Amino acid sequence: MRRFRVSLVAVMVAALAAAAVASAAPSKTPPKKVAFTAKYSGQVSIQGSGSAVAVSATGTGSATLIGAGKVTGSGTADSTQQPCVPFGGTASMTGAKGSIAFTVTAGANGCGDEGGHVFSITGHATVTKATGALAKAKGALKFTGIYNRDDGTFSIKFTGTLTK
């Protein structure tokens, strides 16, 4: 009878230990992928001349999951590089349901027409912070657009898949 009692106690201790280890281990939920698109248009301001010019942009539009709102950004561009002017900086999109902050990665540029009036904008951005409906989302976005130097207007579209 004694042997049975020791075996039963050992089995119970082992089961309790296994349950404790299982409950202590964090449950991993797979990351959720979210398709993201946004479209904005607005005004660009350029300060300075020469190699490093300061660029700022403000516009309105809409983005998936955060809704209608605005985009703002600032950075620098090297206007001596023609016909494709490289630029970089930081920006954010805000809407009624959240916000996304991002950094423009190296390689972004605006390529001008022969007269240097209309520029095709292309590049990528890395999401650095997201709140609200996209809280903690990370990922990369591609952007394309048009900048009209004559009247200072821009239109831009963002696409990508974020992970949250």
C-alpha positions as a Python dict, from the first residue, in 0.01 Angstrom:
ca = {
    (1, 'M'): (0, 0, 0),
    (2, 'R'): (284, 238, 72),
    (3, 'R'): (428, 203, -277),
    (4, 'F'): (99, 302, -436),
    (5, 'R'): (77, 611, -217),
    (6, 'V'): (425, 734, -318),
    (7, 'S'): (351, 675, -685),
    (8, 'L'): (22, 865, -664),
    (9, 'V'): (189, 1159, -486),
    (10, 'A'): (471, 1165, -745),
    (11, 'V'): (221, 1167, -1032),
    (12, 'M'): (21, 1450, -869),
    (13, 'V'): (335, 1660, -808),
    (14, 'A'): (448, 1607, -1168),
    (15, 'A'): (105, 1705, -1301),
    (16, 'L'): (95, 2019, -1088),
    (17, 'A'): (446, 2115, -1200),
    (18, 'A'): (354, 2067, -1566),
    (19, 'A'): (40, 2278, -1521),
    (20, 'A'): (239, 2554, -1352),
    (21, 'V'): (496, 2560, -1632),
    (22, 'A'): (223, 2565, -1897),
    (23, 'S'): (38, 2852, -1730),
    (24, 'A'): (361, 3051, -1677),
    (25, 'A'): (458, 3031, -2044),
    (26, 'P'): (315, 3326, -2235),
    (27, 'S'): (66, 3237, -2502),
    (28, 'K'): (186, 3354, -2839),
    (29, 'T'): (-79, 3476, -3074),
    (30, 'P'): (38, 3499, -3431),
    (31, 'P'): (90, 3854, -3560),
    (32, 'K'): (-205, 3994, -3748),
    (33, 'K'): (-139, 4135, -4096),
    (34, 'V'): (-338, 4442, -4194),
    (35, 'A'): (-359, 4583, -4548),
    (36, 'F'): (-306, 4958, -4540),
    (37, 'T'): (-383, 5231, -4795),
    (38, 'A'): (-398, 5608, -4764),
    (39, 'K'): (-444, 5905, -4997),
    (40, 'Y'): (-364, 6266, -4913),
    (41, 'S'): (-322, 6598, -5095),
    (42, 'G'): (-207, 6937, -4979),
    (43, 'Q'): (69, 7197, -4981),
    (44, 'V'): (448, 7176, -4972),
    (45, 'S'): (675, 7450, -4841),
    (46, 'I'): (1043, 7465, -4939),
    (47, 'Q'): (1294, 7685, -4755),
    (48, 'G'): (1649, 7755, -4869),
    (49, 'S'): (1848, 7682, -5180),
    (50, 'G'): (2156, 7487, -5273),
    (51, 'S'): (2227, 7135, -5164),
    (52, 'A'): (2016, 7104, -4848),
    (53, 'V'): (1669, 7255, -4853),
    (54, 'A'): (1410, 7220, -4577),
    (55, 'V'): (1083, 7067, -4689),
    (56, 'S'): (753, 7059, -4499),
    (57, 'A'): (418, 6927, -4614),
    (58, 'T'): (63, 6936, -4479),
    (59, 'G'): (-238, 6770, -4635),
    (60, 'T'): (-576, 6613, -4581),
    (61, 'G'): (-718, 6281, -4688),
    (62, 'S'): (-801, 5939, -4551),
    (63, 'A'): (-631, 5617, -4441),
    (64, 'T'): (-769, 5269, -4376),
    (65, 'L'): (-857, 5200, -4013),
    (66, 'I'): (-769, 5551, -3888),
    (67, 'G'): (-1015, 5736, -4113),
    (68, 'A'): (-1024, 6087, -4252),
    (69, 'G'): (-761, 6325, -4123),
    (70, 'K'): (-432, 6484, -4209),
    (71, 'V'): (-72, 6411, -4296),
    (72, 'T'): (218, 6631, -4186),
    (73, 'G'): (587, 6588, -4252),
    (74, 'S'): (923, 6758, -4257),
    (75, 'G'): (1267, 6677, -4386),
    (76, 'T'): (1542, 6776, -4623),
    (77, 'A'): (1610, 6740, -4993),
    (78, 'D'): (1925, 6781, -5204),
    (79, 'S'): (1813, 7008, -5487),
    (80, 'T'): (2153, 6988, -5661),
    (81, 'Q'): (2071, 6630, -5764),
    (82, 'Q'): (1881, 6658, -6092),
    (83, 'P'): (1651, 6537, -6238),
    (84, 'C'): (1574, 6313, -5936),
    (85, 'V'): (1599, 6497, -5605),
    (86, 'P'): (1659, 6265, -5305),
    (87, 'F'): (1472, 6348, -4984),
    (88, 'G'): (1414, 6211, -4637),
    (89, 'G'): (1244, 6299, -4312),
    (90, 'T'): (968, 6208, -4073),
    (91, 'A'): (591, 6237, -4096),
    (92, 'S'): (264, 6131, -3939),
    (93, 'M'): (-91, 6054, -4043),
    (94, 'T'): (-370, 6125, -3796),
    (95, 'G'): (-736, 6040, -3811),
    (96, 'A'): (-1035, 6005, -3580),
    (97, 'K'): (-940, 5644, -3498),
    (98, 'G'): (-563, 5674, -3447),
    (99, 'S'): (-230, 5782, -3589),
    (100, 'I'): (80, 5648, -3762),
    (101, 'A'): (428, 5801, -3740),
    (102, 'F'): (689, 5702, -3997),
    (103, 'T'): (1036, 5774, -4132),
    (104, 'V'): (1111, 5803, -4503),
    (105, 'T'): (1387, 5556, -4587),
    (106, 'A'): (1691, 5622, -4807),
    (107, 'G'): (1617, 5607, -5178),
    (108, 'A'): (1307, 5827, -5178),
    (109, 'N'): (1312, 6087, -5454),
    (110, 'G'): (1116, 6324, -5670),
    (111, 'C'): (1199, 6308, -6041),
    (112, 'G'): (1114, 6625, -6232),
    (113, 'D'): (998, 6684, -6585),
    (114, 'E'): (1224, 6864, -6833),
    (115, 'G'): (1129, 7206, -6697),
    (116, 'G'): (1152, 7102, -6331),
    (117, 'H'): (789, 7188, -6267),
    (118, 'V'): (615, 6856, -6196),
    (119, 'F'): (788, 6582, -5995),
    (120, 'S'): (694, 6215, -5966),
    (121, 'I'): (748, 6114, -5603),
    (122, 'T'): (842, 5758, -5505),
    (123, 'G'): (983, 5595, -5194),
    (124, 'H'): (934, 5381, -4888),
    (125, 'A'): (859, 5460, -4526),
    (126, 'T'): (906, 5263, -4206),
    (127, 'V'): (630, 5286, -3945),
    (128, 'T'): (783, 5390, -3611),
    (129, 'K'): (470, 5424, -3398),
    (130, 'A'): (98, 5361, -3435),
    (131, 'T'): (-194, 5433, -3200),
    (132, 'G'): (-566, 5368, -3185),
    (133, 'A'): (-705, 5116, -3434),
    (134, 'L'): (-351, 5036, -3553),
    (135, 'A'): (-190, 5037, -3207),
    (136, 'K'): (158, 4884, -3208),
    (137, 'A'): (149, 4819, -3583),
    (138, 'K'): (486, 4798, -3759),
    (139, 'G'): (590, 4759, -4118),
    (140, 'A'): (689, 4934, -4436),
    (141, 'L'): (479, 5142, -4670),
    (142, 'K'): (539, 5232, -5032),
    (143, 'F'): (439, 5577, -5150),
    (144, 'T'): (390, 5734, -5491),
    (145, 'G'): (267, 6076, -5585),
    (146, 'I'): (302, 6406, -5766),
    (147, 'Y'): (450, 6737, -5652),
    (148, 'N'): (380, 7051, -5856),
    (149, 'R'): (658, 7301, -5792),
    (150, 'D'): (469, 7588, -5957),
    (151, 'D'): (176, 7596, -5714),
    (152, 'G'): (330, 7396, -5425),
    (153, 'T'): (66, 7122, -5428),
    (154, 'F'): (111, 6749, -5381),
    (155, 'S'): (-96, 6432, -5393),
    (156, 'I'): (33, 6107, -5251),
    (157, 'K'): (-80, 5747, -5204),
    (158, 'F'): (54, 5499, -4946),
    (159, 'T'): (15, 5120, -4969),
    (160, 'G'): (153, 4831, -4767),
    (161, 'T'): (90, 4556, -4515),
    (162, 'L'): (135, 4628, -4147),
    (163, 'T'): (181, 4371, -3872),
    (164, 'K'): (25, 4417, -3530),
}
